[in-house]
Structure formats: C-alpha cells, structure tokens
Amino acid sequence: MGATSSRGIALLVGAVLLGIVLLKATDPPDSLADASESSLPDVTTTAPPANDEADDPTTSSSSSSSTTAEPANEGALVLVANGANQAGVAGGLSDTLDQADFNTAPPANATVDVSTSTVYFAEGFEDAAAEVAELFDPHPATAPMPDPPPVAAGDLADANVILVAGSDLAG
C-alpha cells in the first residue's frame, strides 16, 4: 500500500509541475495596453479587404451585410468577471456570450464586488462593448477601461472587453 501511495503522490506532484510550466508558457501581457495594441492591427487589416470588395457590385451587398453584422464582435475577446460574490455568475454569463458568437476568455473574479454591472472596453472596442451590453437585461453601462483593470493581471487573458457582473445580473 505504501508503494501505491508514493506513486500517487509522485504523479500528483508531476501534474502540478506540468500545470505550472504550461501556465508560465502562456503568460498574459503585462498591461491591457499591450493586449489592445496587439489586437488593433488585426482590426485595421480586416477593414481594407471589405473596401476593396466594395468596388465589385456583385460582392458589395454580401460584403456589406457580413461586415455590418460582425465588425464590433470581430477581434474582440470578452472576459466576464464575477463582481457579484455569487458562485457561477461569470460562467453563466460567459455561456450567453459564447452562444452569441463572441470570443470569450475563461471567467474570472473581479477585484471588487459591485451591485451594478459595467462593460469596460479598450480603445477601439466601444462597439463590441455596446453589443455585449445589449445581450443582457438590465443592460449594463459601458465605460472605458480603468487603470488598473477590474481583474487581476493574471486573469486578464488579452481581453479587450471586460464585463464586470454585479448582483443586478446575478439573477
């Protein structure tokens, strides 16, 4: 029985060490400014092809309909942070965003508890923040990203839109 316990402990220690190595290999940027700077070129590089296709009348209508349906959502990474101090709030709201075809980061906890939800956005992601707010009732207010962001730096995950879910969205 002692050999089995030793093997189990060794396996557990190995798994923890592997997890730490993998987490370190995927460190988030030091600040939200780094995350928004890396996302901004993607937005500007996707816009010119839509303008080039506008010259062709056969692709203009299909191009404009697809570009108007997705531009705010395009390139946005949304993080839901639980500021309601109730288990499962951020996960449930993240599921709603996933169903609406938003790219979501793993849910996190906010650094403060709030009663009223707010959708914060990095520069250039105002429209995405407005689309996120429209998905929920009551509609959270939108605001520029505060410095420091409302989540721990380790939870930021390159997000450029953060929904801090308060008790008003907790149900």
HELIX and SHEET records of a PDB file:
HELIX    1   1 GLY A    2  ALA A   25  1                                  24    
HELIX    2   2 LEU A   32  GLU A   53  1                                  22    
HELIX    3   3 PRO A   57  ALA A   69  1                                  13    
HELIX    4   4 VAL A   89  GLN A   99  1                                  11    
HELIX    5   5 GLU A  126  GLU A  134  1                                   9    
HELIX    6   6 ALA A  153  ASP A  155  5                                   3    
SHEET    1   A 3 ASN A 103  THR A 104  0                                        
SHEET    2   A 3 LEU A  77  ASN A  82  1                                        
SHEET    3   A 3 ALA A 108  ASN A 109  1                                        
SHEET    1   B 5 ASN A 103  THR A 104  0                                        
SHEET    2   B 5 LEU A  77  ASN A  82  1                                        
SHEET    3   B 5 VAL A 161  ALA A 165  1                                        
SHEET    4   B 5 THR A 118  PHE A 121 -1                                        
SHEET    5   B 5 ALA A 141  PRO A 144  1                                        
END                                                                             
